[in-house]
Amino acid sequence: MIEKAAVSQGAVSPSADSVSAQTRTMLWVLLIVYIFNFLDRQIVNILAEPIKTDLGLTDTELGLLAGPAFAVFYALLGIPIARYADRDGTNRIRLISIALAIWSAMTAVCGLAQNFVQLLFARIGVGIGEAGCTPAAHSLISDSVEPAKRSSAIAFYGMGVPIGSLLGLIIGGIVNDLYGWRIALMLVGLPGLLLALVVLFVLREPRHLRPIAEASAAKPAQLSTGEAMREIFASRAFVYILIAASVTAFLGYGKALWTISFFIRSHGLSTTEAGLSMAVVLGVAGVFGTWLGGKVADKLGSRDKKHILTLPAYGMALAAPVLFLGYYMENWMIAVALLIVPTILNSAYYGPAYGCVQGLVRPQARAVAASIMLFGQNLIGLGFGPFLFGVLSDALAPTYGQESVRYVLYGAAWLGLIPAFFFWRASLRLSRELKSG
């Protein structure tokens, strides 16, 4: 699925064929890791209603568990961990393996929680573990894949978002109906401990594969945290992409949680029915949209760099009215069908956006640049999206009752025009700001 990788940034081994094989193996393993990342993070969405009933939670508390409990610690730890990942001597494979073991164990611990506070601290543990994954993974990919294929490669990794969400919806819905939400959390958490060992023993750090002559040569000067920050925020394109991606995450995480509750409350679906229905939308459509975004970005970007972000900009603008219609429909099957196209268009940003970010800075700042993006997406998006959607739902409940979530989602649909605008503004600066390496 990913084109042949080129030797870049010191990710060198004895032959081109072995480099290609190593890179493909790395991409597939990192994809699986990211699938577990989002499976463990997002399974709480399909389990929200049974958790709420069992523990007696309000919508605000439910939004807090799905959002800030995870996102605040994820965001705050992401930047220092990324600085560590950017150091030339850091083994990023070992870092990802340890992070995977921590978040997997804490996901299983969530299933043991007996009250809101215990579940809150367990979710914090999941966030702490997951903070060590994506910045290091993006840095690894960018060191191993030529710039012309970077959007596709990062989009391939990014397919872990919809695939993990899809599996979380299916597994969570079915296992909850059969055995309860506690078993569902333990079932998805524990296998990650085995995967952590696979990562550690199968993958190799590209920095350790350099020929002796290159390893002994002068290394590029490491950037201080202040220098890295100044270089990153000196890019106007980066700032626009950061705003667009953060608002996209705010809307995406909020909709991911509350659309499921919307179908359960407003359309009377069971958790299994809602999970399978949303698996089609968030999973299959999301996978296709993420893949399509990377492919279109590489193809159009080879002609003019500004077109790397064309699909995210115009796609999100087109998605807004269709998404509104989906939430408006009273027939749940028509509603699900109408959500498919907006999901494809709203998922297409991942590869182009993160691919651009990796090309806007030098290699010594790549993990930090990715971590700042994740800081915005998770603190603003995951931290406040589900939570504020829940607060608004509680505020509207006295007037609209069970339909309060529907009215929150109406507004969320039209707010998608905001990231569309900022992706368009960023696209106008790519030709002058993107680096060649």
DRENFI-582192 format. One record per residue (C-alpha): residue in one letter; x negated, y, z. Coordinates in steps of 0.001 Angstrom, whole numbers, plus 500000, padded with zeros to 6 digits. Layout:
N
AXYZ
...
***
This chain:
437
M500000500000500000
I497110502349500744
E494693503076497936
K491050502130498240
A489299504175500882
A486175506092500143
V483083506310502288
S483324509535504247
Q481987511161507376
G479549508391508131
A482020505490508002
V479508503471506007
S478874499743505733
P476827497492503429
S479151497468500412
A482142499290498960
D484243496116499096
S483543495595502788
V484341499246503497
S487662498856501714
A488477495666503617
Q487506497216506955
T489569500306506237
R492644498313505218
T492353496189508367
M492006499313510489
L495079500930508887
W497254497853509409
V496185497371513029
L496665501060513815
L500110500915512201
I501069498029514499
V499722499949517509
Y501811502978516544
I504875500773516105
F504434499640519719
N503805503263520683
F507215504383519456
L508987501156520355
D507991501639523998
R508645505386523888
Q512031505392522144
I513744502222523365
V515160504318526194
N517417506003523608
I519512502909522927
L519411501992526630
A520461505477527773
E524147504715528340
P523658501460530333
I520844503094532364
K523116506052533084
T525937503774534232
D523722501468536308
L521774504206538103
G524599506779538205
L522775509499536258
T524035512732534731
D523339513674531104
T520772516188532366
E518903513488534328
L519105511196531320
G517641513902529100
L514882514490531670
L513879510821531573
A513891510682527781
G512054513987527399
P510007515943529978
A509142512920532154
F507218511512529220
A506266514576527245
V504719516907529835
F501958514512530859
Y501506513285527291
A501004516843526081
L498779518047528922
L496422515062528762
G496326514918524959
I493858517779524414
P491136516695526924
I491397513103525694
A491079514359522123
R487956516345523060
Y486522513113524385
A487497511305521159
D485738513963519052
R482408513391520810
D480024511547518508
G479226508879521100
T482835508015521948
N484166504596520952
R487643505504519714
I488628501831519344
R488039501202523049
L489935504378523911
I492998503286521909
S492869499786523427
I492841501106527005
A495627503579526254
L497756500813524718
A497306498585527785
I498356501407530139
W501539502451528308
S502593498840527709
A502256497944531393
M504179501042532454
T506987500299529974
A507448496930531663
V507388498644535073
C510304500851533910
G512423497707533927
L511782497289537664
A512996500764538644
Q515839500841541172
N516602504562541106
F516037507791539196
V512764508696540945
Q511151505311540318
L512143505372536659
L510880508969536406
F507380508006537607
A507275504938535376
R508122507088532343
I505359509486533369
G502983506501533281
V504089505674529740
G503334509255528699
I499878509187530285
G498963506018528384
E500298507138525017
A498308510395525164
G495183508442524186
C496446506982520921
T497297509253518002
P494540511931518116
A491899509202518106
A493764507263515398
H494034510313513106
S490333511000513600
L489489507393512695
I491627507506509557
S490192510827508409
D486634509521508878
S487432506487506737
V489620507762503881
E488790510266501147
P490617513623501352
A492619512974498161
K494301509975499843
R494491511377503358
S498208512255503323
S499127508740502180
A496859507106504749
I498188509177507636
A501754508664506365
F501097504908506380
Y500098505164510045
G503079507476510627
M505492504770509447
G505045503435512969
V507456506156514097
P510559504931512205
I509577501245512372
G509043501441516128
S512287503359516531
L514101500793514355
L512813497858516413
G513622499696519627
L517215500205518518
I517684496606517395
I515836494879520233
G517140497251522872
G520751497002521746
I520841493218521400
V518812492357524510
N520786494838526611
D524087493251525576
L522723489781526341
Y520488490283529390
G520596493933530468
W518390497000530027
R515744495872532510
I514862492741530541
A514799494790527330
L512114497114528734
M509994494249530025
L510337492369526734
V508931495218524642
G506274496262527154
L504349493097527965
P503287492070524402
G501353495321524120
L498832493978526615
L497909491231524158
L497760493698521282
A495280495789523280
L492877492829523224
V493377492406519471
V492474496069518914
L489371495753521067
F487985492635519387
V489143493058515764
L488417496712514963
R485014498387514764
E484166502009515459
P483049503593512128
R480448505643513994
H478693502393514895
L478598501205511266
R476264503921510019
P473003502831508428
I469956503273510640
A468591506063508437
E471807508062508753
A472192507373512451
S468711508711513106
A469239511806510947
A470238515132512383
K473846515087513531
P476194518038513040
A476367520252516089
Q479224519442518424
L481762522193518939
S482641523460522392
T486305523452523349
G486466527215522833
E484791527003519421
A487117524220518321
M490170526171519466
R489049529343517706
E488411527485514459
I491765525720514613
F493877528800515381
A491987530947512881
S493915529013510235
R497243530707509541
A498382527561507712
F497735525520510859
V499823527888512970
Y502739527698510536
I502509523891510377
L502356523716514186
I505551525787514499
A507336523771511823
A506300520407513262
S507220521434516823
V510726522544515818
T511094519379513706
A510203517286516748
F512550519279519000
L515457518534516675
G514341515010515822
Y513904513753519381
G517111515430520493
K519090513903517631
A517466510479518083
L518782510188521636
W522119511950521386
T523204510665517960
I523294507204519505
S525364508501522424
F527557510322519888
F528396507072518068
I529042505266521355
R531207508039522844
S532927509566519811
H533240506473517605
G533525503776520291
L530601501612519104
S528850499145521428
T525109499475522093
T524460496652519599
E526640498286516910
A525122501714517532
G521607500246517561
L522048498381514278
S523720501377512628
M520991503780513714
A518347501224512735
V519454501728509127
V519248505513509485
L516280506083511784
G514421502947510778
V514800502005507129
A515467505539505885
G512734506919508113
V510160504414506861
F510985505244503259
G510919508984503908
T507555508841505687
W506012506745502907
L507542508963500212
G506250512117501860
G502650510890501791
K502819509688498191
V504460512847496882
A501976515038498782
D498946513268497300
K500404513292493787
L501577516905493709
G498686518120495822
S496192516873493233
R497631519479490860
D498010522341493293
K497313522143497031
K500329524249497910
H502581521419496733
I501350519133499526
L504100520687501661
T506719521174498941
L508818518128499844
P508968518892503602
A509889522532502932
Y512633522053500351
G513740518650501658
M514563519956505128
A516537522834503653
L518634520400501604
A519076518058504583
A520849520590506844
P524320520734505216
V524434516973504587
L523529516285508210
F526317518594509392
L528839516659507269
G527624513405508782
Y528412514579512297
Y531732516056511153
M533164512848509669
E535656510842511731
N534976507532509969
W531806506168511582
M530671504222508507
I530867507324506304
A529052509256509045
V526199506717509101
A525952506769505297
L525737510560505253
L522860510536507746
I520629508419505489
V519509511091502992
P518789513778505646
T516741511235507571
I514646510485504480
L514058514185503823
N513341515062507455
S510844512180507773
A508760513214504761
Y506742515819506676
Y504497513497508750
G501770512563506252
P501600515959504507
A501574517947507762
Y499015515865509638
G496965515343506483
C496737519114506052
V495759519584509689
Q492850517158509280
G491696519103506214
L491960522561507785
V489153521959510317
R485714520380510428
P485356516705511490
Q484132517767514955
A487542519304515675
R489880516835513992
A491101514955517070
V491637518231518917
A493604519653515975
A495813516556515961
S496218516753519749
I497372520388519535
M499967519336516984
L501053516528519302
F501039518953522235
G503543521149520417
Q505612518270519104
N505830516488522435
L506006519362524917
I508475521362522837
G510034518473520921
L510215515485523208
G509920517584526358
F512834519897525663
G514811518333522787
P516598515473524588
F516718517489527824
L518278520675526410
F520659518675524243
G521797516981527446
V522131520292529306
L524228521722526454
S526359518581526381
D527081518901530113
A527893522604529632
L530358521865526815
A531919518809528491
P534593520766530451
T535888522104527114
Y535270519242524688
G535031516173526969
Q533502513130525226
E533151515193522058
S530648517610523638
V527694515801522057
R529221516202518582
Y529242520005518943
V525629520038520110
L524666518048517009
Y526523520477514739
G524142523230515783
A521091520960515557
A521864520180511914
W521626523829510812
L518527524560512899
G516633522347510431
L516324525433508217
I513701526833510634
P510953524231510012
A511774524315506286
F510881528022506252
F507583527575508123
F506470524614505995
W507085526829502949
R505026529655504458
A502189527240505263
S502187525873501714
L501336529315500347
R498023529336502250
L496752525818501579
S494793526610498423
R492537529053500244
E492295527286503631
L491978523535502982
K488416522246503192
S487046519750500661
G485769517158503138
***
